[in-house]
Structures are given as structure tokens and as C-alpha cells.
Amino acid sequence: MLDLAQQELDNLVGRTGMPGAQLAIGDAHETWTVCSGAVADGGAPITPETRFPFASLTKTVTAVAGMTVVDEGRLSLDAPPSEYLPGLALPDGPDGRPVTLGDLLSHSSGLVGSFDADGPPSAVEAVMQGASHLERIAEPGETYSLNNHAFLIAAACIERVLGRGWHDYLPDRVLTPLGAVGATTDDSVRSAAGTARGHVPNRAGTMLTLPVPLAPRAIAATASLFGSAADAIAATRDCLRGAHDPDRLLTAAASDRLCEPRVQMHDPYWADAGIGWIGSRWQERVLDSRGADAGQETYLRIAPSRGTALALFANAWTRRWPYFDLLPETSAAVLGAVAPQLDETRLPRARDPRLHGVYQWESAEFVVDADASGATVLSSRNRGARGGLFIELEQCPVWEASPGVHAFRMPNVEVLVGLGFSHKDASGRPGLVHLLQRSARRSQEP
């Protein structure tokens, strides 16, 4: 198994041009790691102990910490956050259903938008000052849309109940008990010599080393953990353990709630989302968590029914995202499943004018329209600083991957990306479009 993993990892690094990567394979009690390449172009070799930024994979570990507090009866996934943060006002759904802690942890609150978290020193202060800037696009628990600032509200609830900040409680609650010995909440390791650095290719294909980004302390619970691929498996290992395993941190009931689906996704690759995870449409159910820092990517996939996990940490952004073909032979052997490969030569082009419209996500607009042949295409426009999260899309062709589920091709990416539509009216016109883990609301006709 490890020989196969080493060969596939070496091939991945060689064919993408990334400086290096780290691959960990684990089960309920053990982890094995293989490495390839260097922490930076021309730098020291990557080892099993090399730290990478977890980026958004941090959220999954924060969710595990939250479930320890749920286990103690001090938090409830079904309670509104105002129960723990008095004075916090969030827009309820039209039927009066409040947003719950479980909605926030699973990105199904129906809230979009962001607020200034650069100044406040804690998640609680950032949330109390800025949560009023969030707006509703769907009923709570109805649709998935990744939102760092909505998740931060849940993190603030944990912080308030424990009376300790994320930097303090995460090591005691999760990292040390579960044996994630190399993981740290100390942001100073970001610029340490042995920490992997991010890279992006220039127009000539040469990898450029990126400057070290800084993260505001208040949003640390969403993106500021550092560690190895083995640490990622260790910190989520309860999802691999049986109900009667004496080494469990969480109760079996808490682990089940952590892994269970809570909301449907509209994507050809992913079926649903839960607390800290999204679930696959593959041959066997696989749970996925991933993150992207400046020029780095992290992936963690587990197969709960098999009790196995695979984590890949890579220090470059590449044209073929490892996310889509995560070492297929190793993945099949460890997880019992591989990501489906969409082939546009076998898919029909989308030609449904009911999909056409302008959809708004913060200050980014997505325009779904028709090209000269009448086939559906996707473009984007950035209307402000926040819209810069999305690259400019221009007349990207759209295919129908399955009934009601679509895919499109992004510039400089060699795979098709999921595209979904939901909240359709009586005529079949959707109210929301789903792409890149975000949901955007129809704002006008094209």
C-alpha cells in the first residue's frame, strides 16, 4: 500500500510541477505518511512532520471541539446562537424558524455576506459587532453555502460557553487528547523555516513562491490551524472509531451527529453536507473536508464504514486540482471509492433558458446566458473588493451532468466544476445558483 501511495504521490508532484506534497493514510488507531518534494522551490525536503496551513480544514477540527461541548450538555446543535450570545440578532426564516448552531456549523444557515473581523481581538467581539451585515437567501437548513463569517458565529458560541479563546481550547479539547501532536494554533509558525510555503504557476508554468499571508486573530477558528496530514487524520479520528472503542474522545452519538448529512447539495460530485464535512455521490459514501491557503491546498477524506482516511497536503495551486482525482489507485484501495470523472464529450450541452439570469453573491455577479448557438454559458463580474474571491469567468460552457445537475469549465482548470440550480418557481426558473461551494441569489434577468 505505501509503495503504491509513494508512487502516486511522486507522479502527482512530477506532473503538476508543485514543489512538494505530503500524503497520510490512517485507520482508527494508526497513521502512515509518505512525502515528495520540498517545502519550497529549492528548499528543505518535506517530511512527515512538516507543517502546512490547514486553511478551511480548520473548521472541521473546530467542529470536533464544539461536539465535545455538546457531549457535556453545555451546547445544543438545535439551539439558536442567541442562547449563548445574548443580544445577537440574525434574520429568521420566513416561517419563523431560527438559525441554529447546527445550521451554522454545516453552512446551511441560509445566510450570506461578511463583516469586518480584522480589528476585534476575539470571535465573540467580531460576531457581536458585525453579524448584522449577514443577509438571508434561503430558509435555515435548506441549502448549503460556505460562509466563514456564519461559521464564526458558531465558533463564538463555543468560545463564550468555555470562557476561553480558540487558541487555548483547541489544543486541550482536541489536539492533545486525539494525538495530533504536531498541530498548533500558534500563528507564528506560518513564517517558520520548516513550514510549507504556497506556490502558484506563472504564465510560463514556473512555480512562484508566495509571501506569507496573515490571518486576523478573531477568525482563527475558521482557518488558522497548522500541522501535518497525519495531524488532520488524528484530529478527526473519532469518525473512524467504533461505538465501543475505548480510545474515543466523543460519544458514539456525538460522532454520528458529526458525520450525518444535514442538507442536500446541488453538485455532480457531492450529495450533502454535515457538521464540518460534505458527503460524496461516489461508489461508497466518503466524507470530505478541504482548505485552500495562498498557493496551498489541503484535503481530508474518510470512509466511516471502512474506518479509513486519506489526507493530502500540497504546497501549490495547479491546473488539475488534486481535489478531483485524489490519487485514484490509493483512494480506491484506502476509501473503496474514487471521484467520478466527468467527460464533456459524453455530456449534452445545457440549453434551458429558464436557468438564465444574473445571480448575486456578495459583490460578485454570475451571469447565466446563451451563446450564439443557444447553448448555456456562465460568466462573472466582480463589483467590489469582496467579489475578488472569484476569478473572472467569460462565456464558460455549461453541460448537463445529470437531470437538474450541471457542470462548467473554469479557465486554466482541466476538470469540470459542479454547477447547480435550486429554489425553482412554478415555471422552472431557479432562485439560486450553486458553484464553488457558494450559493448566489437571482437578482435580475440576463
C-alpha positions in Angstrom: 0.0 0.0 0.0 2.7 2.5 1.0 4.7 1.7 -2.2 1.6 2.5 -4.3 0.9 5.7 -2.3 4.6 6.9 -2.7 4.5 6.2 -6.5 1.2 8.1 -7.0 2.4 11.0 -4.9 5.7 11.3 -6.8 3.7 11.2 -10.1 1.3 13.9 -8.8 4.2 16.2 -7.8 6.0 15.5 -11.1 3.1 16.0 -13.5 1.7 19.2 -11.8 5.1 20.9 -11.1 4.2 21.6 -7.4 7.3 21.8 -5.2 6.0 19.1 -2.8 3.2 17.2 -1.0 2.5 15.0 1.9 0.1 12.1 2.0 -1.2 10.3 5.1 -3.2 7.1 5.3 -4.9 6.2 8.6 -7.4 4.0 10.4 -8.9 4.0 13.8 -5.5 3.9 15.6 -2.5 4.3 13.2 -1.3 6.6 10.5 1.3 6.2 7.8 2.8 9.1 5.8 4.7 9.4 2.5 6.3 12.6 1.3 7.6 14.0 -2.0 9.4 17.2 -2.9 10.3 20.2 -0.8 8.7 22.8 1.5 9.5 25.5 -1.1 11.1 25.6 -4.5 14.8 24.6 -3.8 14.0 24.3 0.0 14.3 21.6 2.5 12.6 18.2 1.8 9.1 17.7 3.1 9.0 15.2 6.0 6.1 13.5 7.8 6.4 16.3 10.5 6.3 19.2 8.0 3.5 21.6 8.9 1.1 23.1 6.4 -1.7 25.6 6.9 -4.9 23.6 7.3 -6.9 26.6 5.9 -10.6 25.8 5.9 -9.9 22.3 7.0 -9.6 24.0 10.4 -13.4 24.3 10.5 -13.7 20.5 10.7 -11.4 20.4 13.8 -13.2 23.3 15.4 -16.5 21.4 14.8 -15.0 18.4 16.7 -14.2 20.8 19.6 -17.7 22.0 19.5 -19.1 18.5 19.7 -17.1 17.9 22.9 -19.1 20.7 24.5 -22.3 19.3 23.0 -21.4 16.0 24.7 -21.1 17.8 28.0 -24.6 19.2 27.6 -23.3 22.8 27.5 -24.2 23.4 23.9 -27.1 22.2 21.7 -27.0 21.9 18.0 -30.7 22.7 17.9 -30.4 26.0 19.9 -30.2 29.4 18.3 -26.9 31.2 18.8 -28.6 34.0 20.7 -29.0 31.5 23.6 -25.2 31.7 24.1 -24.6 35.2 22.7 -27.4 37.4 24.2 -28.2 40.4 22.1 -27.2 38.6 18.8 -29.8 39.2 16.2 -29.9 37.1 13.0 -32.7 37.2 10.4 -35.1 34.3 10.9 -36.6 32.4 8.0 -39.9 33.5 6.6 -41.7 30.7 8.6 -40.1 32.0 11.8 -37.6 29.1 12.1 -34.5 30.5 13.8 -30.9 29.7 12.7 -29.4 27.0 14.9 -25.9 26.2 15.9 -26.1 23.1 13.7 -27.1 25.2 10.7 -24.0 27.4 11.3 -21.6 24.5 11.7 -22.9 22.8 8.5 -23.0 26.0 6.4 -26.8 25.6 6.0 -27.9 28.8 7.8 -29.2 30.4 4.6 -27.1 33.5 5.4 -24.6 35.1 3.1 -22.3 38.1 3.4 -19.4 39.1 5.6 -18.3 41.6 8.2 -15.1 43.2 9.4 -13.2 40.7 11.6 -9.8 42.3 11.2 -10.0 44.6 14.3 -11.8 42.7 17.1 -9.5 40.6 19.2 -11.9 37.7 19.7 -14.6 35.8 17.7 -17.3 36.9 20.2 -16.5 40.6 19.7 -16.2 40.2 15.9 -19.6 38.5 15.7 -21.4 40.9 18.1 -20.1 43.9 16.1 -20.7 42.5 12.6 -23.3 39.8 12.3 -26.0 42.3 11.3 -24.3 42.6 7.9 -25.3 39.0 7.0 -28.4 38.6 4.8 -30.8 35.7 4.1 -31.1 34.0 0.8 -32.8 30.7 1.9 -34.6 29.1 4.8 -32.3 27.8 7.6 -31.4 24.2 7.0 -32.5 24.4 3.3 -29.4 24.9 1.2 -25.6 24.7 1.5 -23.4 27.8 1.1 -19.9 28.1 2.6 -19.7 31.1 4.8 -16.7 31.8 7.0 -18.5 34.5 9.0 -21.6 32.5 9.7 -19.4 29.6 10.9 -17.6 32.2 13.1 -20.8 32.7 15.0 -20.8 29.1 16.0 -17.1 29.4 17.0 -18.1 32.4 19.1 -20.7 30.4 20.9 -18.1 27.8 21.8 -15.7 30.5 23.0 -18.4 32.1 25.1 -19.5 28.8 26.8 -15.9 27.7 27.5 -14.8 31.2 28.6 -11.6 30.6 26.5 -10.4 31.6 23.1 -9.9 29.1 20.2 -6.1 29.3 20.5 -6.4 28.0 24.1 -9.3 25.5 24.0 -8.5 23.6 20.7 -5.2 22.0 22.0 -6.8 20.9 25.3 -10.1 19.8 23.8 -9.0 18.0 20.6 -5.3 18.1 19.5 -3.7 16.7 22.7 -6.4 14.1 23.5 -6.5 12.7 20.0 -2.8 12.7 19.5 -2.4 15.5 16.8 1.0 16.1 18.3 2.3 18.3 15.5 -0.7 20.5 15.1 -0.6 24.0 16.6 -2.8 27.1 16.9 0.4 29.3 17.1 0.1 31.5 14.0 3.8 32.4 14.3 4.7 29.0 12.7 3.3 30.4 9.4 6.6 32.0 8.6 8.9 29.4 10.3 11.6 28.0 8.0 10.2 24.4 8.2 6.6 25.3 7.3 5.5 24.6 3.7 5.2 27.7 1.6 2.5 28.4 -1.0 3.1 28.5 -4.8 1.3 29.4 -8.0 2.4 28.9 -11.6 3.1 32.0 -13.7 2.2 32.2 -17.4 5.3 30.3 -18.3 4.4 27.5 -15.9 7.2 28.3 -13.4 6.1 28.0 -9.8 6.3 31.3 -7.9 6.7 31.3 -4.1 4.0 33.5 -2.4 4.5 35.8 0.5 3.3 34.5 3.9 -0.3 35.8 4.4 -1.5 37.0 7.8 -4.9 35.9 9.3 -6.8 38.1 11.8 -6.9 36.5 15.2 -10.7 36.8 15.5 -11.3 34.4 12.6 -8.7 31.9 13.7 -11.3 29.2 14.3 -12.2 29.1 10.6 -8.7 28.9 9.0 -5.6 29.2 11.3 -4.6 25.7 12.4 -1.2 24.4 11.3 0.0 20.8 11.2 0.7 17.7 9.0 -1.6 15.5 7.0 -1.2 12.9 9.8 -2.4 15.5 12.3 -5.6 16.1 10.2 -6.4 12.4 10.5 -5.6 12.3 14.2 -7.8 15.3 15.0 -10.9 13.7 13.3 -10.1 10.1 14.2 -13.3 9.6 16.2 -15.2 9.4 12.9 -13.2 6.2 12.2 -13.7 4.5 15.5 -16.4 2.0 16.5 -19.0 2.9 19.1 -17.2 0.9 21.8 -13.7 1.9 21.1 -12.1 2.8 24.5 -9.9 5.5 22.8 -12.9 7.6 21.7 -13.0 11.3 22.6 -16.6 11.8 21.7 -19.6 9.6 22.5 -20.8 7.5 19.6 -23.9 9.6 19.4 -21.9 12.8 19.0 -19.7 11.2 16.3 -22.9 10.1 14.5 -24.2 13.7 14.5 -20.9 15.0 13.3 -21.0 12.6 10.3 -24.7 12.6 9.4 -26.0 14.6 6.4 -28.0 17.7 7.3 -28.6 19.4 4.0 -28.6 18.5 0.3 -26.1 19.8 -2.2 -26.7 20.5 -5.9 -23.5 19.2 -7.3 -22.4 16.3 -9.6 -19.7 15.2 -7.1 -21.2 15.9 -3.7 -24.6 14.8 -2.4 -24.9 16.5 1.0 -23.2 18.4 3.9 -23.0 17.9 7.6 -21.1 19.4 10.5 -17.6 20.0 9.2 -18.0 17.7 6.2 -19.5 17.3 2.7 -20.6 13.8 1.6 -19.9 12.2 -1.8 -22.0 10.7 -4.6 -19.4 8.1 -5.2 -19.4 4.3 -5.2 -19.1 4.4 -1.4 -20.0 7.2 0.9 -16.9 9.4 1.6 -16.8 12.4 3.8 -14.6 15.3 2.6 -13.1 18.4 4.1 -10.6 20.7 2.4 -9.0 24.0 2.5 -7.0 26.5 0.4 -4.5 28.9 1.7 -2.4 31.2 -0.5 -0.9 28.7 -3.0 -1.6 25.6 -0.9 -4.3 23.0 -0.7 -5.4 20.5 1.9 -7.7 17.5 1.5 -9.0 15.1 4.1 -11.3 12.2 3.1 -12.7 9.5 5.3 -14.8 6.4 4.7 -16.7 5.9 8.0 -18.0 2.5 7.1 -14.4 1.3 6.5 -12.8 3.2 9.3 -10.1 4.5 7.0 -8.9 8.0 6.0 -6.6 9.7 3.5 -5.2 13.2 3.7 -3.2 15.1 1.0 -1.4 18.4 1.7 0.1 20.1 -1.3 2.0 23.4 -1.5 0.8 24.7 -4.8 -2.3 25.5 -6.8 -2.3 23.7 -10.1 -4.3 23.4 -13.3 -5.7 19.9 -12.4 -7.0 20.2 -8.8 -5.9 17.2 -6.8 -9.4 17.5 -5.3 -10.9 15.9 -8.4 -8.5 12.9 -8.8 -7.0 12.4 -5.4 -4.5 9.7 -6.2 -7.1 7.3 -7.7 -5.5 4.0 -7.1 -4.6 4.8 -3.5 -8.0 6.3 -2.9 -9.7 3.2 -4.2 -7.6 1.0 -2.0 -8.0 3.1 1.1 -11.5 4.5 0.8 -13.1 2.0 -1.6 -14.1 4.8 -3.9 -12.7 7.4 -6.3 -14.1 10.7 -7.5 -16.2 10.4 -10.7 -14.7 11.9 -13.8 -17.0 14.0 -15.9 -16.2 13.9 -19.7 -17.8 16.7 -21.6 -17.6 14.7 -24.8 -20.2 12.4 -23.4 -22.4 15.1 -21.8 -25.1 17.2 -23.5 -24.7 21.0 -23.5 -27.2 22.7 -21.3 -29.8 24.7 -23.3 -32.5 25.6 -20.8 -33.4 29.4 -21.0 -35.1 29.1 -17.6 -31.7 29.0 -16.0 -30.6 32.3 -17.5 -30.3 35.2 -15.2 -28.0 37.3 -13.0 -27.1 35.8 -9.6 -25.5 37.8 -6.8 -23.0 36.6 -4.2 -21.8 39.5 -2.1 -20.3 41.8 -4.7 -19.7 39.1 -7.4 -22.3 38.6 -10.1 -22.7 35.4 -12.1 -24.4 35.7 -15.4 -26.1 32.6 -16.9 -27.0 33.3 -20.5 -26.8 31.7 -24.0 -24.1 31.9 -26.6 -24.7 32.4 -30.3 -25.7 28.7 -30.7 -28.3 28.9 -27.9 -26.2 26.8 -25.5 -25.9 27.9 -21.9 -22.8 29.7 -20.8 -21.6 31.2 -17.5 -19.8 34.5 -16.9 -19.0 36.5 -13.8 -18.5 40.2 -12.9 -16.7 41.5 -9.8 -18.4 44.6 -8.5 -16.2 45.3 -5.5 -13.4 44.1 -3.3 -15.2 41.2 -1.8 -16.1 39.8 -5.3 -12.4 39.3 -5.9 -12.8 35.8 -4.3 -13.9 34.5 -7.7 -11.9 34.7 -10.8 -13.4 36.3 -13.9 -15.4 33.9 -16.0 -16.2 34.6 -19.6 -18.7 32.6 -21.6 -17.7 29.3 -19.9 -19.7 26.4 -21.5 -22.2 24.6 -19.3 -23.0 20.8 -19.5 -25.8 18.8 -18.0 -24.2 16.2 -15.8 -27.4 14.6 -14.7 -31.1 15.7 -14.6 -31.0 19.1 -12.8 -27.3 19.0 -12.1 -24.7 20.8 -14.2 -21.0 21.4 -14.6 -18.9 24.1 -16.3 -15.3 24.5 -17.2 -13.2 27.2 -15.5 -10.3 28.9 -17.3 -6.9 27.1 -16.7 -8.6 24.2 -14.9 -8.5 20.8 -16.6 -11.6 19.4 -15.0 -15.3 20.2 -15.0 -16.6 22.1 -11.9 -20.0 21.5 -10.4 -22.9 23.9 -11.0 -26.4 23.5 -9.5 -29.7 25.4 -9.6 -32.4 25.3 -7.0 -35.5 27.0 -5.5 -37.3 26.9 -8.8 -40.6 28.7 -9.2 -43.7 27.3 -10.9 -42.3 28.0 -14.4 -39.0 26.2 -13.5 -36.9 29.3 -13.1 -34.3 28.9 -10.3 -33.9 31.4 -7.5 -30.4 30.2 -6.5 -27.3 29.0 -8.3 -24.6 26.9 -6.6 -21.0 26.9 -7.5 -17.6 26.7 -5.8 -19.4 25.8 -2.6 -21.3 29.1 -2.6 -24.9 29.9 -3.3 -25.9 33.1 -5.2 -29.4 34.6 -5.4 -31.1 35.6 -8.7 -31.2 39.3 -8.8 -32.4 40.1 -12.3 -32.9 38.7 -15.8 -29.8 38.5 -18.1 
